[in-house]
């Protein structure tokens, strides 16, 4: 989820400082009451601007997934997930975003 912009944060804080209630500010600007309280706390600390992003957290980069699948066409979702240090569900989501379908099952040895 993206953080609210600095402009909205400043409008919320100025609304409360000019006499508006915190509940009214939350309703007027469409945010949670806790958000209003957090912004007022941040103003006291002197840091109202949103935090900078830490970057992307994607494990399954599209180019790397396509390269892996070219080298391992028979890989199952479980194997793809392990190769990228993710899960089989994460691998499935990545493949769906890329428009790639797999219909394979993991071979499990069992008694006959």
N, C-alpha and C positions, 0 to 999 in steps of 0.2 A: 504494500500500500504506500502511495506517495504521501509525503508530508504536505500539510497546508502551506501555502505561500506566505511570505513575509508580509505582504500587503494585507491579507485577511487577518493575520495574527495581530497586526498593529491596529486594525479597525476594531477588533474584538476588545483589545486592551483599552483603547481610547473610549469605547462605549461604556465600559465598566467604570473607568476613571471619571467620566463626566456625569456619573450618577445612575447609570443603568444597573439593574441587578444582574447577577451572574446567570440566573435561570433565564431571564429575558434575553441576554446576550446569546446564550446557547440556542434558544428557539429562533431568534432573529437571524443568526448566521448559519443555522443548520449544523451545529456541532454538538458534541456531548458536553454535559456540565463539567465533567472531569477535564476536558480539553481546555475549557475556560480557566479553571483553577490552575492547570499546568502552565498556561501562558502567563498568568499573573505571577506565579512562582518564578518563571524564567525571567520576567522583567525585573524582579527584585534581584536576581542573580546577575542581570546585565547581559543576558544572551538569549534574545527572542528569536533569532534566525534559526531556521531548520538545520539539523546536522547534515554534514556532507555524506554522500553515499560512500559505502565501502567498496563499491564495485559490484560486479555480478557474481552470483553464487551458482551459476549453472555448471553442473558437472558434465552434462552431455552436450558438448559443443557440436553444432551441426556438421562442420567439416570433418571433425575427428570421428564422429559416428559414421558418416558415409565412408570414410577411409577404412575404418574397422570392419564395416560390413562388406566392403569390397574384398578384404583379405580373408574374412571369415563369413562366407555366405550362409553357412549352416548353423550359425550361432543362435542359441535360444535367448529369450529375454533374460533369464537368470544369468547366463554367461556374459551378455552385454552389460548388464548391471554390475557384475563383479569386475569386468574390465575397466569400467569407469568409476569404480568405488561408490556405486550407487545401489539402487534396488531394482528389482524387476519391474516394479510399478513406475519408477522413474524412467527406466528404459522404454517402457511402453508409451509413456507420455511423450518422450522425445521422438520416438518413431512416428507417432501419430502426427505431431507437429510437422515432421518432415514428409508426411504422406507415404510412409513405408509400412507395409503390412507384413507380419510374420505369422505363420501358422505352423509352429513347431512345438514339440513337447520335450521336456527334459527326460532323458533315459534314466530310469530308476531300476536297479537290479532287484529282483525279488525272487521268492521261491516259487517253484512251479508245482 
